[in-house]
Amino acid sequence: MADGHLITREIGIDAAHRIPFHASKCCNLHGHRYRIAATCSGPLFDAGEQEGMVLDFGFLKAEMMEQIDAACDHGMMIWIDDPWIRSFLALPESPQGVATLEQYRAEMRETGQKLIMGPFGKTLLMTTVPTAENLARHWFNLLAPRVKARSGNQATLLRIDVWETPNCVATYTAPQVNGGSV
Ligand SMILES: Nc1nc2c(c(=O)[nH]1)N=C([C@H](O)[C@H](O)COP(=O)(O)OP(=O)(O)OP(=O)(O)O)CN2
């Protein structure tokens, strides 16, 4: 970690989700005010508009809004294998319904998500159950290359913190911070 500098930017979104196999209330479709914080490290720019910065907070916000807010705010985040998926998407139990789901799955392979306007409005289909842990890892994977690109490869996304309630936070950290190999 170069020079000891860390920066953190936070955004908030309102979104609905459900945890299908949760034994208690969380299997119901319900909403949260999520708080999401992205922390980056890197050397300080020594010239130009970002002189003295790891990465302009404005650039980090713009990327978080594009990657997270645009896809999720005031929408539903639904697991593509949720047992209720056909109801959420109003898909018939027919070969055509099965084909539509297969098509979505194929389109989700690269990014782990697909945004659609479904019968209930903005719907983000996800390849994992939308727990706070999975959301933290998913958003980390989307943002990490954007942080690199915005900083000319100088800054590194270190962690994403996702508060599902004011009292519950899940954190995903970069592999080297976890002690694994990069
Ligand atoms: N490790 C995780 N545990 C739970 C998750 C999760 O994503 N990761 N999610 C849920 C539910 O979505 C639920 O909405 C939150 O659960 P809970 O903390 O029980 O909800 P409260 O309303 O009681 O939260 P307060 O902070 O006390 O208001 C469940 N578990």
The ligand as an ORCA input file, in Angstrom:
! r2SCAN-3c Opt
* xyz 0 1
  N     -25.017    -11.983      7.376
  C     -26.235    -11.544      6.942
  N     -27.324    -11.734      7.711
  C     -28.523    -11.275      7.298
  C     -28.648    -10.585      6.073
  C     -27.483    -10.428      5.276
  O     -27.509     -9.855      4.165
  N     -26.310    -10.911      5.749
  N     -29.859    -10.094      5.706
  C     -30.932    -10.198      6.456
  C     -32.209     -9.516      6.069
  O     -32.128     -8.975      4.770
  C     -32.781     -8.440      7.055
  O     -33.457     -7.384      6.397
  C     -31.854     -7.772      7.982
  O     -31.915     -8.536      9.122
  P     -32.042     -8.056     10.637
  O     -30.754     -7.497     11.073
  O     -32.570     -9.212     11.384
  O     -33.129     -6.920     10.532
  P     -33.610     -5.909     11.649
  O     -34.721     -5.141     11.069
  O     -33.859     -6.618     12.916
  O     -32.341     -4.957     11.821
  P     -32.071     -3.800     12.890
  O     -30.720     -3.277     12.523
  O     -32.090     -4.437     14.238
  O     -33.164     -2.793     12.697
  C     -30.906    -11.026      7.662
  N     -29.611    -11.466      8.051
*
